[in-house]
Amino acid sequence: MTDFDALTREWLNHLAHERRLSPKTLEAYGRDIRQFVAFLGDHLGGAPALADIAALKPADLRAFLGRRRRDGVGNRTLMRQLAALRSLARFGERSGRFTAAAFAATRGPRIGKSLPRPLEASAAKAVTQADTRAGEARDQWILARDAAVLALLYGCGLRISEALSLTRAQAPLQAGDTLTVLGKGNKTRMVPVLPVVGTAIADYIALCPWRLPPEGPLFLGAKGGPLSPRIIQFAVEGLRGALGLPESATPHSLRHSFATHLLGRGGDLRAIQELLGHASLSTTQVYTRIDSTRLMAAYDAAHPRAQRV
């Protein structure tokens, strides 16, 4: 193990226990650094040590990003990889191991910001209703299960991982119940539960043929194990065809729909930020752009002075 490998391990441990980054983010960052080390092995002719990292120039980092681009990697992934390298470099500098100005001096690729694509309210409601799939040759409890999961995504703004991590003891079944959700970075938030969502969950529990112990997962697969997110993705893919929805209709688009529809009905942006579990208000503000875009589209379509002669 080189001294750079040792620094990388310390950095990942710091991110996991002090910064409390999600396991998926840690996995991605670890993979980014391994790819960087593999590139430097070819670029420098051997496994890099801290002295090699300190001697790198912006041209070396641009060569790495160029190699990754030739491998078919998109701009968002390149930006994440550069962010991982910069974070590791800052950690090395704070610990007095080296100074690596090249990491801060290297510019990343430009990324066009795309707006989230929510569903129309009528489509979101249809997606979350078990009756929409009544004609499918599936067990009734499975249709009820999928509807309950999707109801949580649209009715509470949950991520699919947050919904599937709920235990039976956390199931909200009564009017006025709230959920304590463990989100990204192990941050918790309180989310109110609509009566219709509680009813959907109660219907699923009543029909589920498997035992649901209090501390076990609330949502189970067909064979009684924890439910995979891919199953819910498949369910929404089927609904796209049945309801004529666009390709952008995914489980996560229900979370976008939750925020957009609240904002469109006069919801407070700060409150929506809390409900979504966003660390920064700027992340939530993207939904104001969606609302403005829809308003201008309606204006262009309906106002007499907006019509072209």
Secondary structure per residue as TSV (DSSP state, phi and psi in degrees):
chain	resnum	aa	ss	phi	psi
A	1	M	-	360.0	130.0
A	2	T	-	-81.8	168.0
A	3	D	H	-65.9	-25.9
A	4	F	H	-71.2	-38.3
A	5	D	H	-60.8	-41.7
A	6	A	H	-64.1	-40.9
A	7	L	H	-63.5	-40.4
A	8	T	H	-61.5	-42.7
A	9	R	H	-62.6	-43.0
A	10	E	H	-62.1	-41.8
A	11	W	H	-63.0	-47.3
A	12	L	H	-63.1	-37.6
A	13	N	H	-65.3	-38.2
A	14	H	H	-63.1	-44.5
A	15	L	H	-63.6	-37.1
A	16	A	H	-73.7	-42.6
A	17	H	H	-102.2	-26.5
A	18	E	T	-104.2	-42.7
A	19	R	S	-84.8	-19.5
A	20	R	-	57.3	44.9
A	21	L	-	-71.7	157.3
A	22	S	-	-69.7	153.1
A	23	P	H	-55.7	-37.3
A	24	K	H	-66.1	-39.0
A	25	T	H	-66.0	-42.1
A	26	L	H	-62.7	-41.0
A	27	E	H	-62.1	-43.4
A	28	A	H	-65.3	-43.5
A	29	Y	H	-63.8	-42.0
A	30	G	H	-61.3	-41.5
A	31	R	H	-65.5	-39.0
A	32	D	H	-60.0	-44.0
A	33	I	H	-69.1	-38.6
A	34	R	H	-62.0	-39.0
A	35	Q	H	-67.2	-36.0
A	36	F	H	-66.2	-43.0
A	37	V	H	-63.6	-41.8
A	38	A	H	-62.0	-41.1
A	39	F	H	-62.9	-45.1
A	40	L	H	-65.4	-30.1
A	41	G	H	-58.2	-40.4
A	42	D	H	-78.0	-40.3
A	43	H	H	-69.3	-38.3
A	44	L	H	-104.5	-13.0
A	45	G	S	88.8	16.7
A	46	G	S	174.2	171.8
A	47	A	-	-62.8	130.8
A	48	P	-	-74.4	142.7
A	49	A	-	-107.0	173.8
A	50	L	H	-59.2	-35.9
A	51	A	H	-63.1	-36.3
A	52	D	H	-67.4	-40.0
A	53	I	H	-64.7	-41.6
A	54	A	H	-65.4	-26.0
A	55	A	T	-89.3	-2.7
A	56	L	-	-65.7	147.8
A	57	K	-	-110.7	160.6
A	58	P	H	-52.2	-33.2
A	59	A	H	-62.1	-33.6
A	60	D	H	-67.7	-41.6
A	61	L	H	-69.7	-37.3
A	62	R	H	-64.8	-33.5
A	63	A	H	-65.7	-38.0
A	64	F	H	-64.7	-47.4
A	65	L	H	-63.5	-36.6
A	66	G	H	-65.0	-39.3
A	67	R	H	-63.0	-42.9
A	68	R	H	-65.9	-37.3
A	69	R	H	-64.7	-39.7
A	70	R	H	-66.0	-23.5
A	71	D	T	-79.0	-0.9
A	72	G	T	95.6	12.2
A	73	V	-	-79.4	137.6
A	74	G	-	-83.0	172.6
A	75	N	H	-63.2	-36.9
A	76	R	H	-64.8	-41.7
A	77	T	H	-66.7	-40.0
A	78	L	H	-61.2	-40.5
A	79	M	H	-64.9	-39.5
A	80	R	H	-65.4	-40.1
A	81	Q	H	-65.6	-40.3
A	82	L	H	-65.8	-38.0
A	83	A	H	-63.3	-39.0
A	84	A	H	-64.4	-43.8
A	85	L	H	-64.9	-40.1
A	86	R	H	-65.0	-40.8
A	87	S	H	-62.2	-43.6
A	88	L	H	-64.0	-40.1
A	89	A	H	-63.9	-42.8
A	90	R	H	-62.9	-39.1
A	91	F	H	-62.9	-42.4
A	92	G	H	-63.7	-38.2
A	93	E	H	-68.3	-43.3
A	94	R	H	-63.5	-30.9
A	95	S	T	-87.3	3.1
A	96	G	T	75.8	18.7
A	97	R	S	-80.5	-41.6
A	98	F	-	-164.8	168.6
A	99	T	-	-119.3	125.1
A	100	A	-	-131.8	83.8
A	101	A	H	-68.8	-20.9
A	102	A	H	-61.4	-32.1
A	103	F	H	-67.9	-41.8
A	104	A	H	-74.1	-27.1
A	105	A	H	-82.8	-12.8
A	106	T	-	-85.5	125.2
A	107	R	-	-88.2	139.3
A	108	G	-	-88.8	172.4
A	109	P	-	-70.5	154.0
A	110	R	-	-75.6	141.2
A	111	I	-	-124.1	120.2
A	112	G	-	-73.1	130.5
A	113	K	-	-82.7	116.3
A	114	S	-	-96.2	142.3
A	115	L	-	-79.4	145.0
A	116	P	-	-59.3	152.1
A	117	R	-	-115.1	92.2
A	118	P	-	-75.4	163.2
A	119	L	-	-88.1	158.3
A	120	E	-	-64.0	153.1
A	121	A	H	-58.4	-41.1
A	122	S	H	-64.8	-38.1
A	123	A	H	-69.6	-40.8
A	124	A	H	-61.7	-41.0
A	125	K	H	-63.6	-42.9
A	126	A	H	-63.8	-38.8
A	127	V	H	-63.3	-32.5
A	128	T	T	-91.4	5.3
A	129	Q	-	-105.3	129.4
A	130	A	G	-62.8	-32.0
A	131	D	G	-62.4	-24.3
A	132	T	G	-61.6	-28.9
A	133	R	G	-108.2	21.2
A	134	A	T	-59.7	-28.0
A	135	G	T	-83.3	-4.0
A	136	E	S	-74.8	149.6
A	137	A	S	-84.9	64.0
A	138	R	S	-128.1	153.2
A	139	D	-	-59.7	143.6
A	140	Q	H	-60.2	-35.6
A	141	W	H	-68.6	-30.5
A	142	I	H	-71.1	-41.1
A	143	L	H	-63.2	-39.3
A	144	A	H	-67.1	-38.8
A	145	R	H	-62.0	-49.4
A	146	D	H	-62.2	-40.2
A	147	A	H	-63.9	-38.0
A	148	A	H	-66.3	-42.1
A	149	V	H	-62.6	-48.0
A	150	L	H	-65.9	-32.3
A	151	A	H	-64.2	-36.0
A	152	L	H	-67.0	-37.8
A	153	L	H	-67.4	-42.8
A	154	Y	H	-85.3	-39.1
A	155	G	H	-79.4	-23.4
A	156	C	H	-123.8	-5.8
A	157	G	-	72.8	25.2
A	158	L	-	-78.0	151.8
A	159	R	-	-75.4	155.8
A	160	I	H	-63.4	-35.5
A	161	S	H	-65.3	-34.8
A	162	E	H	-69.7	-40.5
A	163	A	H	-65.5	-42.1
A	164	L	H	-78.8	-11.0
A	165	S	T	-88.3	-4.7
A	166	L	-	-67.4	144.0
A	167	T	B	-96.4	166.0
A	168	R	G	-59.4	-36.7
A	169	A	G	-66.0	-23.2
A	170	Q	G	-87.5	-5.4
A	171	A	-	-59.6	122.2
A	172	P	-	-83.9	117.5
A	173	L	-	-119.5	-15.7
A	174	Q	S	-115.2	156.1
A	175	A	T	-60.3	134.0
A	176	G	T	89.5	-1.9
A	177	D	-	-66.1	153.0
A	178	T	E	-125.7	159.5
A	179	L	E	-111.7	137.8
A	180	T	E	-98.8	111.2
A	181	V	E	-105.0	133.3
A	182	L	E	-96.5	109.8
A	183	G	-	-103.3	-155.5
A	184	K	G	-62.3	144.5
A	185	G	G	66.9	21.6
A	186	N	G	57.6	31.2
A	187	K	-	-92.3	134.7
A	188	T	E	-100.6	150.8
A	189	R	E	-147.2	155.4
A	190	M	E	-99.4	131.6
A	191	V	E	-127.7	125.4
A	192	P	E	-71.0	150.4
A	193	V	-	-115.7	124.3
A	194	L	-	-68.3	148.0
A	195	P	H	-54.7	-37.7
A	196	V	H	-65.3	-31.4
A	197	V	H	-71.6	-43.7
A	198	G	H	-60.7	-38.2
A	199	T	H	-65.4	-41.2
A	200	A	H	-62.8	-39.6
A	201	I	H	-69.5	-41.7
A	202	A	H	-62.8	-39.2
A	203	D	H	-62.3	-42.4
A	204	Y	H	-63.5	-45.8
A	205	I	H	-61.9	-40.4
A	206	A	H	-65.0	-31.0
A	207	L	H	-93.4	-19.3
A	208	C	-	-61.4	125.7
A	209	P	-	-81.2	-8.4
A	210	W	S	-98.7	151.7
A	211	R	-	-69.0	136.8
A	212	L	-	-117.9	86.3
A	213	P	-	-64.5	150.7
A	214	P	T	-52.4	-41.9
A	215	E	T	-94.0	2.1
A	216	G	S	-85.9	170.7
A	217	P	B	-62.8	141.5
A	218	L	S	-70.2	-40.9
A	219	F	S	-106.0	124.8
A	220	L	B	-115.1	154.7
A	221	G	-	-81.5	179.3
A	222	A	T	-60.9	-28.6
A	223	K	T	-99.0	7.4
A	224	G	S	95.2	-1.1
A	225	G	S	-88.6	176.9
A	226	P	B	-58.2	141.8
A	227	L	-	-73.6	132.6
A	228	S	-	-84.1	140.7
A	229	P	H	-57.9	-29.7
A	230	R	H	-62.8	-31.1
A	231	I	H	-64.0	-41.4
A	232	I	H	-69.6	-35.9
A	233	Q	H	-63.3	-41.7
A	234	F	H	-61.3	-40.9
A	235	A	H	-61.2	-42.4
A	236	V	H	-69.6	-35.1
A	237	E	H	-60.8	-40.7
A	238	G	H	-64.8	-37.7
A	239	L	H	-69.9	-28.3
A	240	R	H	-58.2	-44.9
A	241	G	H	-68.6	-41.3
A	242	A	H	-67.8	-34.4
A	243	L	H	-104.2	-0.8
A	244	G	T	67.7	38.6
A	245	L	-	-89.5	157.5
A	246	P	-	-73.7	169.3
A	247	E	T	-63.4	-22.6
A	248	S	T	-73.6	-7.5
A	249	A	-	-76.1	108.2
A	250	T	-	-135.0	170.5
A	251	P	H	-55.5	-38.5
A	252	H	H	-69.9	-25.7
A	253	S	H	-66.1	-20.6
A	254	L	H	-68.8	-35.2
A	255	R	H	-65.9	-42.1
A	256	H	H	-61.3	-39.3
A	257	S	H	-64.7	-40.9
A	258	F	H	-53.0	-50.7
A	259	A	H	-70.1	-43.5
A	260	T	H	-65.4	-42.2
A	261	H	H	-70.9	-35.2
A	262	L	H	-62.8	-46.1
A	263	L	H	-63.5	-40.4
A	264	G	H	-65.1	-23.9
A	265	R	T	-95.7	14.5
A	266	G	T	93.7	14.9
A	267	G	-	-64.4	145.9
A	268	D	-	-74.9	133.1
A	269	L	H	-62.7	-38.8
A	270	R	H	-65.1	-40.4
A	271	A	H	-64.9	-40.4
A	272	I	H	-65.0	-38.0
A	273	Q	H	-57.3	-45.3
A	274	E	H	-65.0	-41.4
A	275	L	H	-65.9	-35.4
A	276	L	H	-81.4	-20.0
A	277	G	T	79.7	26.1
A	278	H	-	-76.1	134.5
A	279	A	S	-72.5	-30.3
A	280	S	S	-122.3	141.2
A	281	L	H	-65.7	-28.6
A	282	S	H	-62.3	-30.1
A	283	T	H	-67.2	-38.3
A	284	T	H	-74.5	-29.1
A	285	Q	T	-64.2	-15.2
A	286	V	H	-59.0	-28.1
A	287	Y	H	-71.4	-22.5
A	288	T	H	-69.0	-30.8
A	289	R	H	-68.5	-38.2
A	290	I	H	-62.3	-45.2
A	291	D	H	-63.9	-39.9
A	292	S	H	-66.9	-39.1
A	293	T	H	-62.7	-43.3
A	294	R	H	-65.9	-38.9
A	295	L	H	-62.4	-44.2
A	296	M	H	-68.5	-34.8
A	297	A	H	-64.4	-41.3
A	298	A	H	-66.6	-38.5
A	299	Y	H	-62.6	-48.0
A	300	D	H	-62.6	-33.3
A	301	A	H	-79.8	-29.0
A	302	A	H	-112.0	-29.4
A	303	H	-	-76.6	131.6
A	304	P	G	-58.2	-35.9
A	305	R	G	-78.3	-9.0
A	306	A	G	-90.3	-10.6
A	307	Q	S	-79.0	136.8
A	308	R	-	-81.1	138.6
A	309	V	-	-80.8	360.0
